[in-house]
Amino acid sequence: MLRVAAPRPLATVERLGAGPPVHALDPDEVAELLAGDALLGLTEDEAARRLARDGPNRPTQPRRPGYAGIAARQLLEPLALLLIGAAAVSAGIGEGIEAAAIAAIVALNAVLGFVQEAAAERAMLGLQDSVPRRASVVRGARERELPAEGVVRGDLLVLREGERVAADARLVASQRLEVDESALTGESLPVAKGVAAVHAETPLADRTPMVYAGTGVTRGRGHALVVATGAATELGLISRLAAEAKPPPTPLQRRLGRLARSIVVLGAAITVLLGAGMLARGSSLHEAFLVGVAVAVAAVPEGLAATVTIALGLGGRAMARTGAIVRRLAAIETLGETTVICTDKTGTLTENRLRLAEARPADGVSERRLLAAAALASSAELVEREGGYAVAGDPVEGALLLAAMERGLSRADLVGGRRHVHELPFDPEEKRMAVVYEDTAGERHAYVKGAPEVLLARSGEDGATRRAFASVAAEWGGEGLRVLAVGERALPEGAPLDAELDRGLHVLGLVALHDPLRASAPGAIDDARRAGIEVRMLTGDHPETARTIGHALGLPADAVFARVTPVEKLRLVEQLQADGQVVAVTGDGVNDAPALRRADVGVSMGLAGTEAAREASDVVLTDDDFATIVAAVREGRRIADNVRKFVAFLLSANLGEVVLFAIAIVAGIGAPMTVVQVLTVNVLTDGLPALALARDPASPETMALGPRRTASLFSPGQRWTLLAAGVLIGLAGLGSYLVGRSLGGDAAQTMAFATIALAELAFVFTCRSTTEPAWRLPWNSHLGAGVAVSALVVALAVYVPALHEPLGTVALGWDALAVVAGLALIPLAAVEWGKAAVRRAR
């Protein structure tokens, strides 16, 4: 069955004492509890006292990012600490070049991490834009305008069309007042407000005698007693929830964190053991330190953090082309890991614009005549804009005007030579609107639209006709449609233009309006399901509306939640996360900010969304379309797959270097490479191919396989392949080093350096797939270019004399170069042979 979220405990802001909340009290009772005056307002002196006591009317300011702390965190990462230690040791033993090179790598990674995290910590500043800057209040029987921050409890607010509400307040007077509460409650249509008290347990979205800070008046006017200001308002509650709702670490951050800790522990252990072994064998402390630094540098993939950040940045640019602007880079990979999407309804699954859904004319009445009367019984206007029309006024009337225009009935043509004589504006109590026109012959006609039960009761139709229309209205209402009746009455000469002018009208028929589904939404939800992602719809709309939309989308009833408040949405997200789900949340209103902030990925709307929602989100959709989220998930999975590819490539390269050093030192044959040579391989020659792997195209199975749920970055098969490749690369480098020693001279370290670098450049091609041979994969031109440039770097390091001293290299002859090339191809050939063996076994 459809889930209607249980009402949350009533906020203390709506209780002024031990009794019922203010929406359940009469205006006079509320005024007495507030020690205010529903007619004259507070005095200026009393308002000043209350302002000094309660503070200014603004939500709690979010704490701005502490940039010093952010910078410090970058340097306290495990890999950074290990490299800082290696740089300090190098400087202490007089190896200035090594120390400077290591420090430069640490600084680069820290800067990239700082930029990313500083941007992420700005999340809550946008809530301030939801608070109006000015407000009108009555003080000492005189209306005055003042900064919204000066509004206090007990103030008498003046509410007018087009203004935003400055504080939470209880209505004491209402004239056809309607308020857009969508940013706070998710209700897609303006809410008619009235003075009458409602039941104490009424959900927030149905509390008609209340108005809330940050919402907008769309029609009418009113007066209301302020019951809560600043942090005590519903907006303030949301601000606090959002500030407290910290996003969890992303799957990539957790996996890379575990990987970094493992590398640090293993690297430190190997460094200490090898250094101790050298000292035990009679080596000097200086030699032991040098080797220890080299091993520590070899164990750490210095370019990993920078490569991940740059790769995610490239992924962000690719996502932008699909309509998803990424504000926080880590969200890219997390989108690929998403298991549940909790989506808003209005504007994401629907078009966020009312349109005619059904029309049922009375017998003998055409649909054109029905819509013509509905257009004449309206006061809204259509404003021509680029790409269509915008509605100036009530969105319901705008939908009727558009429906009439689509059938060739413009408002100007309908009015023609008629004169507008009188109007009964829409009233929430009367639930109808009437407009009187006089034609050129002096005859007057009243055109009326409103709630079916009201117009049918005031009509002159027989019982059977009333019952037939009432049945249709009930059926449409049960489908979540907004139903209106439309009628007409020819006024007798001299008939008074009062509230009874429509008595005995002729009902021309019924019209029903809805917010139509986006054409792409059902298919996008099916795509998400096939990709193993569960979709849940969380909306503040009425249960019947939610039920109808959910059914049209093919969502099961237990995946649809109606009348969801900010607290409930946040709790649902937290519960899913506690169950091990990776949750993406969509939203556009201030009420969505806490859930957007807490989600693994928060997705806000760029067109209809509030600034608060955008600031709390990780991704902003430029078209507000659910299909764009699914496209972003596809791109996120591509990036996640590619991240695993280049991390495997970098780790196999580092493992090869550690194997090379470990065997050489245990065998007592000296350090096979210098620290600067190791850094050159890890940063310069490996960096470009790793980045090129991030540009690999998506696999055809990208959306066919479900989200990854493993804690490790790699599967068991990938780990064994990585281990085998690393050992083979290390052995190839060792073989080259031994050949170089046998040749005499200073070529040994250069041969080891060149072999390790070229072996990794060859191996990168097989990293693209754990099953398919490298030559069957689509050509990646970026990878080809990256390998070519990196190979050129190796050649320059070996053959440019000016680089020999800083890098510790020498020029190699043709015989040495042949050995290097032959050994460098062994890891690639061995891994490809292994993949072929696995394919044959299957």
C-alpha positions in Angstrom: 0.0 0.0 0.0 1.0 3.6 -0.4 3.2 4.9 2.3 2.1 8.2 3.9 4.9 9.2 6.2 3.8 9.5 9.9 3.6 13.0 11.1 6.8 14.0 13.0 6.6 15.2 16.6 5.2 18.8 16.6 7.9 21.4 16.5 8.2 23.4 19.7 7.9 26.5 17.7 4.2 25.9 17.4 3.6 25.6 21.1 3.5 28.7 23.2 2.7 26.9 26.4 1.6 23.6 27.8 -1.5 23.6 25.6 -2.2 22.7 22.0 -0.1 24.1 19.2 -1.1 27.4 17.8 -2.7 26.1 14.6 -5.2 24.4 16.8 -6.0 27.6 18.7 -8.3 30.6 17.8 -6.5 33.9 16.9 -7.6 35.5 20.2 -6.0 32.7 22.2 -2.8 33.0 20.3 -2.7 36.7 20.8 -3.2 36.3 24.5 -0.4 33.7 24.7 1.9 36.0 22.8 0.9 39.1 24.8 0.4 40.7 21.4 -2.5 42.5 19.7 -4.2 41.1 16.6 -5.4 44.6 15.5 -2.9 47.2 16.8 0.4 45.1 16.9 3.2 45.6 19.4 4.5 48.9 20.5 8.0 49.9 19.3 9.4 49.7 22.9 8.0 46.2 23.4 9.3 45.0 20.0 12.8 46.3 20.9 12.7 44.4 24.2 11.8 41.2 22.5 14.4 41.7 19.8 17.1 42.1 22.5 15.8 39.0 24.3 15.3 36.6 21.4 17.9 37.9 19.0 17.5 38.8 15.3 15.1 36.9 13.0 17.6 34.8 11.0 18.4 31.1 10.9 21.6 30.0 12.7 24.5 31.0 10.5 26.4 28.0 9.2 30.0 27.9 10.3 32.2 29.0 7.5 35.0 26.6 6.5 38.2 26.7 8.5 40.7 26.8 5.7 43.7 26.3 8.0 42.1 23.0 9.2 41.3 21.9 5.7 44.9 22.5 4.7 46.2 20.6 7.7 44.1 17.6 6.9 45.7 17.3 3.5 49.1 16.9 5.2 47.9 14.4 7.8 46.8 11.8 5.3 48.8 8.6 5.7 50.5 8.7 2.3 51.4 12.3 2.8 52.9 11.6 6.2 55.0 8.8 4.8 56.3 11.1 2.1 57.0 14.0 4.5 59.0 11.6 6.6 61.0 10.5 3.6 61.6 14.1 2.6 62.8 15.0 6.1 65.2 12.1 6.1 66.5 13.0 2.7 67.1 16.6 3.8 68.7 15.4 7.0 71.3 13.3 5.2 72.1 16.0 2.7 70.2 14.7 -0.3 68.6 18.0 -1.2 67.4 17.1 -4.7 65.5 14.1 -3.4 64.0 16.1 -0.6 62.9 18.8 -2.9 61.3 16.4 -5.4 59.4 14.6 -2.7 58.2 17.8 -1.1 57.0 19.1 -4.5 54.8 16.0 -4.9 53.4 16.4 -1.4 52.6 20.0 -2.1 50.8 19.3 -5.4 48.6 16.6 -3.8 47.8 18.9 -0.9 46.8 21.8 -3.1 44.5 19.6 -5.2 42.9 18.1 -2.1 42.5 21.5 -0.5 40.7 23.0 -3.5 38.2 20.1 -3.6 37.5 20.0 0.2 37.1 23.7 0.5 34.5 23.8 -2.2 32.6 20.9 -0.4 32.4 22.8 2.9 30.5 25.7 1.5 27.2 23.7 1.5 24.9 25.6 3.8 25.4 29.2 3.0 22.6 29.2 0.4 19.9 28.9 3.1 20.2 32.6 3.8 18.8 33.4 0.4 15.5 31.8 1.5 14.9 34.5 4.1 13.2 37.7 2.9 15.2 40.9 3.4 12.2 43.2 4.2 8.9 42.8 6.0 5.8 44.8 6.7 4.4 44.8 10.3 1.8 46.7 12.2 3.2 48.4 15.3 1.2 50.8 17.5 -1.7 50.6 15.0 0.6 51.9 12.1 2.0 49.8 9.3 5.7 50.1 8.8 8.4 48.3 6.7 11.6 47.1 8.4 14.4 44.7 7.8 13.2 41.1 8.2 15.8 40.5 10.9 13.9 43.0 13.1 10.7 41.0 13.2 9.9 39.6 16.7 7.5 37.1 18.3 4.1 38.8 18.7 4.6 41.1 15.7 1.6 41.5 13.4 2.8 40.7 9.9 1.2 42.2 6.8 1.1 39.7 3.9 0.7 40.7 0.3 0.8 39.0 -3.1 4.3 38.7 -4.4 6.0 38.9 -1.0 7.8 36.3 1.0 6.8 35.5 4.6 9.4 36.8 7.1 8.6 34.4 10.1 6.3 31.6 11.2 3.0 33.2 12.0 -0.7 32.4 12.9 -3.2 34.0 10.6 -5.7 36.4 12.2 -7.2 37.7 8.9 -7.2 36.4 5.4 -8.6 37.7 2.1 -8.3 35.1 -0.6 -4.8 34.3 0.7 -2.8 31.6 -1.1 0.8 30.7 -0.3 3.4 28.8 -2.3 4.9 26.4 0.2 6.6 24.1 -2.3 10.1 24.9 -1.1 9.2 24.0 2.5 6.7 21.1 2.1 7.0 19.9 -1.5 3.3 20.7 -2.2 3.3 21.5 -5.9 0.2 23.9 -5.9 -0.3 27.1 -3.9 -2.1 26.4 -0.6 -5.3 28.3 0.2 -5.1 29.8 3.7 -7.8 30.6 6.2 -8.2 31.7 9.8 -10.1 28.7 11.2 -8.2 26.5 13.6 -7.3 22.9 12.6 -6.8 19.7 14.5 -3.6 19.6 16.7 -2.2 16.6 14.8 -2.6 18.1 11.4 0.5 17.6 9.2 2.5 20.8 8.4 1.4 20.8 4.8 -2.3 21.0 5.8 -2.0 23.6 8.5 -4.1 26.2 6.7 -4.1 28.9 9.5 -0.3 29.0 9.5 2.3 30.7 7.2 6.0 29.9 7.4 9.2 31.8 6.9 10.6 31.7 3.4 7.3 30.8 1.6 5.8 33.1 -0.9 2.3 34.8 -1.1 0.9 34.1 -4.6 -2.6 35.6 -4.1 -4.6 37.8 -1.7 -3.5 39.4 1.5 -3.7 38.8 5.2 -2.4 39.5 8.7 -0.7 37.1 11.0 0.8 37.0 14.5 4.4 35.9 14.5 4.9 32.8 16.7 8.5 32.0 15.9 11.5 33.7 14.5 15.1 32.9 13.5 16.3 29.5 14.4 13.0 28.6 16.0 11.1 28.6 12.7 10.5 25.7 10.5 13.1 27.1 8.2 15.5 27.4 11.1 14.8 23.8 12.0 15.7 22.8 8.5 18.9 24.9 8.7 20.0 23.1 11.8 19.2 19.7 10.4 21.2 20.5 7.3 24.1 21.8 9.3 24.2 18.6 11.4 23.6 16.3 8.5 27.2 15.4 7.5 27.6 13.4 4.3 29.3 10.0 4.8 32.7 9.2 3.2 32.2 8.1 -0.4 32.8 4.5 -1.4 35.9 5.6 -3.2 37.2 7.6 -0.2 36.6 4.5 2.0 38.4 2.2 -0.4 41.3 4.5 -1.1 41.6 5.1 2.7 41.9 1.4 3.4 44.4 1.1 0.5 46.5 4.0 1.8 46.7 2.6 5.3 47.7 -0.8 3.9 50.4 0.8 1.7 51.8 2.8 4.6 51.9 -0.2 6.9 53.5 -2.5 4.4 55.8 0.3 3.0 57.0 1.2 6.5 57.5 -2.4 7.5 59.5 -3.2 4.3 61.6 0.0 4.7 62.5 -0.8 8.3 63.3 -4.5 7.6 65.5 -3.7 4.6 67.3 -0.8 6.4 67.9 -3.0 9.4 69.2 -5.8 7.2 71.6 -3.4 5.5 72.9 -2.2 8.9 73.3 -5.8 10.1 75.4 -6.6 7.0 77.8 -3.7 7.7 76.4 -0.9 5.5 76.7 2.6 6.8 73.8 4.5 8.4 73.9 6.9 5.5 73.5 4.1 2.9 70.7 2.5 5.0 68.8 5.8 5.1 69.2 6.3 1.4 67.9 2.9 0.6 65.1 3.3 3.1 64.0 6.6 1.5 64.1 5.0 -1.9 61.9 2.0 -0.8 59.5 4.3 0.9 59.2 6.4 -2.2 58.9 3.3 -4.4 56.0 1.9 -2.1 53.9 5.1 -2.4 52.0 5.9 -5.6 52.8 9.6 -5.5 50.7 10.4 -8.4 47.6 8.6 -7.2 45.8 11.4 -5.4 46.5 13.9 -8.2 45.5 11.4 -10.9 42.2 10.6 -9.1 41.4 14.3 -8.7 42.2 15.1 -12.3 40.4 12.1 -13.6 37.3 13.0 -11.6 37.6 16.5 -13.0 37.6 15.1 -16.5 34.5 13.1 -15.5 32.8 16.2 -14.3 33.3 17.8 -17.6 31.8 14.8 -19.4 28.8 14.8 -17.0 28.3 18.5 -17.7 27.7 17.6 -21.3 24.8 15.3 -20.2 23.2 18.1 -18.1 24.7 17.3 -14.7 27.0 19.9 -13.2 29.2 18.3 -10.5 30.0 20.5 -7.5 31.9 17.9 -5.6 34.2 15.6 -7.5 33.8 12.6 -5.2 30.2 12.5 -6.2 31.1 11.3 -9.7 32.3 7.9 -8.5 29.6 7.7 -5.9 26.9 8.1 -8.5 28.3 5.0 -10.2 28.0 3.1 -6.9 24.4 4.3 -6.1 22.0 1.5 -5.1 18.9 3.6 -4.2 17.6 6.9 -5.7 15.2 8.8 -3.5 13.6 11.2 -6.0 11.4 14.1 -5.6 8.3 14.2 -7.8 7.5 17.7 -8.9 9.8 19.0 -11.7 12.0 15.8 -11.7 9.5 13.1 -12.7 6.9 15.6 -13.8 7.2 18.8 -15.8 6.3 21.1 -12.9 3.6 22.9 -14.9 -0.1 22.4 -14.7 -1.8 21.2 -17.9 -5.3 20.2 -18.9 -5.7 16.4 -18.3 -9.4 15.8 -18.8 -12.5 17.8 -20.0 -16.1 16.5 -19.6 -18.6 18.9 -21.2 -22.3 18.8 -20.3 -24.7 17.4 -22.9 -25.0 19.7 -25.8 -21.8 21.7 -24.8 -18.6 21.5 -26.9 -15.2 21.3 -25.3 -14.3 24.7 -27.0 -17.3 26.4 -25.3 -16.3 24.8 -21.9 -12.7 26.0 -22.2 -13.8 29.4 -23.4 -16.0 29.9 -20.3 -13.1 28.7 -18.1 -10.8 31.2 -19.7 -13.3 34.1 -19.3 -13.7 33.1 -15.6 -10.0 33.8 -15.0 -7.8 36.8 -14.1 -4.4 35.4 -15.0 -2.6 36.4 -18.1 -0.2 34.7 -20.6 3.0 36.5 -21.2 4.8 35.5 -24.4 8.4 34.5 -23.8 11.1 32.9 -26.0 10.2 29.3 -26.4 6.6 29.6 -25.2 4.3 31.4 -22.8 4.7 32.2 -19.1 1.8 32.5 -16.7 1.3 35.8 -14.8 -1.0 34.9 -12.0 -2.6 31.8 -10.7 -1.1 28.6 -12.3 -4.4 26.9 -12.4 -5.9 29.7 -14.5 -2.8 29.8 -16.6 -3.3 26.1 -17.5 -6.9 26.8 -18.5 -5.8 29.7 -20.7 -3.1 27.6 -22.4 -5.6 24.8 -23.0 -8.0 27.4 -24.6 -5.2 28.9 -26.7 -4.1 25.5 -28.0 -7.6 25.2 -29.4 -7.5 28.6 -31.0 -9.3 30.5 -28.3 -7.2 33.5 -27.2 -8.3 35.5 -24.2 -8.4 38.7 -26.3 -10.6 37.1 -29.0 -12.9 35.7 -26.3 -13.4 39.0 -24.6 -13.8 40.8 -27.9 -16.1 43.8 -27.5 -17.3 42.7 -24.1 -16.8 45.0 -21.1 -15.5 43.6 -17.9 -18.2 44.7 -15.4 -17.6 42.9 -12.1 -15.5 40.1 -10.5 -15.9 37.9 -7.4 -12.3 36.9 -6.8 -11.5 33.4 -5.7 -12.0 32.9 -2.0 -10.7 29.9 -0.1 -13.9 29.8 1.9 -16.3 30.1 -1.1 -14.1 28.0 -3.4 -15.2 29.7 -6.5 -14.5 32.7 -8.8 -16.9 34.6 -11.0 -16.4 37.3 -13.7 -19.2 39.3 -15.2 -19.0 40.6 -18.8 -21.4 42.9 -20.7 -21.7 42.5 -24.4 -22.5 45.3 -27.0 -26.2 44.6 -26.7 -26.1 45.4 -23.0 -26.6 41.7 -21.9 -24.6 40.5 -19.0 -23.2 37.0 -18.4 -21.4 35.6 -15.4 -18.7 33.0 -16.0 -17.9 30.9 -12.9 -15.3 28.3 -12.0 -14.6 26.5 -8.8 -14.9 23.4 -6.7 -17.5 21.0 -8.3 -19.4 20.5 -5.0 -19.9 24.2 -4.7 -20.9 25.0 -8.2 -23.2 22.0 -8.4 -24.9 23.1 -5.2 -25.5 26.6 -6.6 -26.6 25.4 -10.0 -30.0 24.9 -11.5 -29.3 21.4 -12.7 -31.5 18.4 -11.9 -30.5 15.8 -9.4 -29.4 13.2 -12.1 -27.0 15.7 -13.7 -25.6 16.7 -10.4 -25.0 13.1 -9.4 -23.4 12.3 -12.8 -21.0 15.3 -12.5 -20.2 14.5 -8.8 -19.3 10.9 -9.7 -16.9 12.0 -12.5 -15.3 14.6 -10.1 -14.9 12.0 -7.4 -13.3 9.6 -9.9 -10.8 12.2 -11.2 -10.1 13.4 -7.7 -9.2 9.8 -6.7 -6.6 9.8 -9.5 -4.9 12.9 -8.0 -6.2 15.4 -10.5 -7.2 19.0 -9.6 -10.9 19.1 -10.6 -12.9 22.3 -11.4 -16.4 22.8 -12.5 -17.2 25.6 -15.0 -20.6 27.3 -15.3 -22.4 30.2 -16.9 -25.4 32.3 -16.1 -27.2 35.0 -18.1 -28.0 37.7 -15.6 -31.5 39.3 -15.7 -31.6 43.0 -16.3 -31.0 44.8 -13.0 -29.7 41.7 -11.2 -27.5 42.7 -8.3 -23.8 42.0 -8.6 -23.4 40.4 -5.3 -22.4 37.0 -3.9 -25.6 35.5 -5.2 -25.0 36.4 -8.9 -24.2 32.8 -9.8 -27.2 31.2 -8.1 -29.0 29.0 -10.6 -26.1 28.8 -13.0 -25.8 26.3 -15.8 -22.9 23.9 -15.4 -21.0 23.6 -18.7 -18.8 20.8 -17.5 -15.8 19.7 -15.6 -12.1 20.1 -16.3 -9.2 18.3 -14.6 -5.6 19.5 -14.3 -2.4 17.7 -13.6 1.3 18.1 -13.6 2.2 15.8 -16.5 4.9 13.2 -16.4 8.1 13.9 -18.2 8.1 11.8 -21.3 11.5 10.4 -20.4 10.7 9.5 -16.8 9.2 6.0 -17.1 12.0 4.8 -19.4 14.6 6.3 -17.1 13.1 4.5 -14.1 13.2 1.2 -16.1 16.8 1.9 -17.0 17.7 2.4 -13.3 16.0 -0.8 -12.3 17.9 -2.8 -15.0 21.1 -1.3 -13.6 20.2 -2.7 -10.2 19.1 0.6 -8.7 16.0 0.9 -6.6 13.9 4.1 -7.1 11.8 5.6 -4.4 9.6 8.6 -4.8 9.5 11.0 -1.7 7.1 13.9 -2.1 5.3 16.4 0.0 2.2 16.1 -2.2 -1.2 14.7 -1.4 -1.3 10.9 -1.1 -3.7 10.5 -4.0 -1.5 12.6 -6.3 1.5 10.6 -5.2 -0.4 7.3 -5.8 -1.4 8.3 -9.3 2.1 9.4 -10.4 3.7 6.4 -8.8 1.3 4.1 -10.7 1.9 5.9 -14.0 5.7 5.4 -13.5 5.3 1.7 -12.6 6.6 2.2 -9.1 5.3 -0.3 -6.5 3.2 1.2 -3.8 5.8 0.6 -1.1 8.3 2.8 -3.1 6.0 5.9 -2.9 6.0 8.1 0.2 3.6 11.0 0.4 3.4 14.1 2.7 7.1 13.6 3.6 8.5 16.3 5.9 12.2 17.3 6.0 12.8 15.3 9.2 11.2 12.2 7.7 13.1 12.5 4.5 16.4 12.7 6.4 15.5 9.7 8.6 14.6 7.6 5.5 18.0 8.4 4.0 19.8 7.6 7.2 17.9 4.3 7.5 18.8 3.3 4.0 22.5 4.1 4.7 22.4 2.1 7.9 21.2 -0.8 5.8 24.3 -0.5 3.7 22.7 1.3 0.7 24.5 4.0 -1.3 21.8 6.7 -1.5 21.3 9.5 -4.1 18.6 12.1 -3.2 17.0 14.6 -5.5 15.4 17.8 -4.3 14.7 21.4 -5.2 13.4 23.1 -2.0 14.7 24.4 1.3 13.0 21.4 2.9 15.2 19.1 0.9 18.5 20.6 2.1 19.1 18.2 5.1 18.5 15.0 3.1 20.6 16.4 0.2 23.4 17.2 2.6 23.2 13.8 4.3 22.9 11.7 1.2 25.9 9.9 -0.4 25.0 12.0 -3.5 22.7 15.0 -3.3 21.2 16.0 -6.6 19.4 19.4 -6.9 17.4 21.1 -9.7 19.1 23.9 -11.6 16.0 25.4 -13.2 13.3 25.2 -10.5 15.5 24.6 -7.4 16.3 27.0 -4.6 19.8 28.2 -3.9 19.6 26.4 -0.5 19.1 23.1 -2.3 21.8 23.7 -4.8 24.3 24.7 -2.1 23.6 21.5 -0.1 23.9 19.2 -3.2 26.8 17.5 -4.9 25.3 17.6 -8.4 23.0 20.2 -10.1 20.8 19.2 -13.0 20.6 21.8 -15.7 17.3 20.4 -17.1 15.7 19.1 -13.8 15.1 15.7 -15.5 15.2 12.3 -13.8 16.6 10.8 -17.0 19.7 13.0 -16.6 20.3 11.4 -13.2 20.4 8.0 -14.9 22.7 9.3 -17.6 24.9 10.6 -14.8 24.9 7.2 -13.1 26.1 5.7 -16.4 28.9 8.2 -16.6 29.7 7.7 -12.9 30.0 3.9 -13.5 32.3 4.5 -16.4 34.5 6.8 -14.3 34.5 4.3 -11.4 35.6 1.5 -13.7 38.3 3.7 -15.1 39.5 4.7 -11.6 39.9 1.0 -10.8 41.9 0.6 -14.0 44.4 3.3 -13.4 44.7 2.6 -9.6 45.6 -1.1 -10.6 48.1 0.2 -13.1 49.8 2.6 -10.6 49.8 0.0 -7.8 51.3 -2.7 -10.1 54.0 -0.2 -11.0 54.8 0.6 -7.4 54.7 -3.1 -6.4 57.2 -3.8 -9.2 59.6 -1.2 -7.8 59.3 -2.5 -4.2 60.0 -6.1 -5.5 63.0 -4.8 -7.4 64.4 -3.0 -4.3 63.6 -5.8 -1.9 65.4 -8.5 -3.9 68.4 -6.3 -4.8 68.9 -5.2 -1.1 68.5 -8.7 0.3 70.9 -10.0 -2.3 73.4 -7.3 -1.3 73.8 -5.9 -4.8 73.0 -2.2 -4.0 70.2 0.2 -4.7 68.9 -0.5 -8.3 67.4 3.0 -8.8 67.9 6.4 -7.3 65.1 8.2 -5.5 64.8 10.8 -8.3 64.5 8.0 -10.8 61.7 6.4 -8.8 59.9 9.7 -8.6 60.3 10.2 -12.4 58.7 6.9 -13.1 55.9 7.3 -10.5 54.9 10.9 -11.5 56.1 11.7 -15.0 56.1 8.4 -17.0 53.1 6.8 -15.2 51.0 9.9 -14.8 49.9 10.5 -18.4 48.9 6.9 -19.1 47.0 6.8 -15.9 45.0 9.9 -16.8 44.4 8.5 -20.3 42.8 5.4 -18.7 40.3 7.8 -17.2 39.1 8.6 -20.7 38.4 5.0 -21.6 34.9 4.5 -23.1 32.3 2.7 -21.1 31.9 -1.1 -21.4 28.7 -2.3 -23.1 27.9 -4.0 -19.7 28.3 -0.8 -17.7 24.6 -0.5 -16.9 23.8 -4.2 -17.2 25.7 -5.1 -14.1 24.5 -4.0 -10.6 26.3 -1.5 -8.4 29.5 -2.7 -6.7 28.9 -3.7 -3.1 32.4 -4.9 -2.2 34.5 -3.1 0.4 37.7 -3.6 -1.6 38.6 -1.6 -4.7 39.4 -4.8 -6.6 37.9 -8.2 -7.0 40.0 -11.3 -5.9 40.8 -12.0 -9.6 42.0 -8.4 -10.1 44.1 -8.5 -7.0 45.9 -11.7 -8.2 46.5 -10.1 -11.6 47.8 -7.0 -10.0 50.1 -9.0 -7.8 51.4 -11.1 -10.6 52.0 -8.1 -12.8 53.9 -6.2 -10.1 56.2 -9.2 -9.4 56.9 -9.6 -13.1 57.6 -5.9 -13.6 60.0 -6.0 -10.6 61.7 -9.2 -11.9 62.1 -7.5 -15.4 63.8 -4.5 -13.8 66.0 -6.8 -11.7 67.1 -8.7 -14.7 68.0 -5.5 -16.5 69.9 -4.3 -13.5 71.9 -7.5 -13.3 72.7 -7.4 -17.0 73.8 -3.8 -16.5 76.1 -4.8 -13.6 77.6 -7.6 -15.7 78.4 -5.1 -18.5 80.4 -2.9 -16.2 80.3 0.9 -16.0 77.4 3.0 -14.7 74.6 1.7 -16.9 72.9 -0.7 -14.3 70.7 1.8 -12.6 69.8 3.5 -15.9 68.8 0.1 -17.4 66.7 -0.8 -14.4 65.0 2.7 -14.5 64.3 2.4 -18.3 63.0 -1.2 -18.0 60.7 -0.5 -15.1 59.3 2.6 -16.9 58.8 0.9 -20.3 57.4 -2.3 -18.7 54.7 -0.2 -17.0 54.0 1.7 -20.3 53.5 -1.7 -22.1 51.5 -3.1 -19.2 49.0 -0.2 -19.2 47.4 -1.6 -22.4 46.4 -4.8 -20.7 45.0 -3.0 -17.7 42.0 -1.9 -19.7 40.3 -5.3 -19.3 40.7 -8.3 -17.0 39.2 -10.7 -19.6 39.6 -9.3 -23.1 42.9 -9.2 -25.0 44.4 -5.7 -25.3 44.3 -5.7 -29.2 40.5 -6.4 -29.2 39.6 -3.3 -27.2 38.5 -0.1 -28.8 41.4 2.2 -29.5 41.9 4.9 -26.9 43.8 7.7 -28.7 44.4 9.5 -25.4 46.2 6.4 -24.1 48.3 6.1 -27.2 49.4 9.7 -27.0 50.1 9.5 -23.2 52.3 6.4 -23.7 54.1 8.1 -26.5 54.9 11.2 -24.5 56.0 9.1 -21.5 58.3 7.0 -23.6 59.7 10.3 -24.9 60.4 11.3 -21.3 62.3 8.1 -20.7 64.3 8.7 -23.9 65.1 12.3 -22.8 66.2 11.1 -19.4 68.6 8.6 -20.9 70.0 10.5 -23.9 70.0 14.2 -22.9 73.3 14.9 -21.2 71.9 17.8 -19.1 69.6 15.4 -17.4 72.2 12.8 -16.5 73.5 14.3 -13.3 70.1 15.2 -11.6 68.5 11.9 -12.6 71.6 9.7 -12.2 71.3 8.3 -15.7 73.8 7.5 -18.5 73.3 7.0 -22.2 72.6 3.4 -23.2 74.1 1.5 -26.2 72.1 -0.6 -28.6 72.9 -3.8 -26.8 71.7 -2.5 -23.5 68.6 -0.9 -25.1 67.7 -4.3 -26.7 67.9 -6.0 -23.3 65.7 -3.2 -21.8 63.1 -3.5 -24.6 62.9 -7.3 -24.5 62.6 -7.5 -20.7 60.0 -4.7 -20.6 57.6 -6.7 -22.8 57.6 -9.8 -20.6 54.9 -8.6 -18.0 52.5 -7.6 -20.9 53.0 -11.0 -22.6 52.6 -13.0 -19.4 49.4 -11.3 -18.3 47.8 -11.6 -21.8 48.8 -15.3 -21.8 47.0 -15.7 -18.4 43.9 -14.0 -19.7 43.8 -16.3 -22.7 44.2 -19.3 -20.4 41.2 -18.2 -18.3 39.1 -17.6 -21.4 39.9 -21.1 -22.6 39.1 -22.6 -19.2 35.6 -21.0 -19.4 
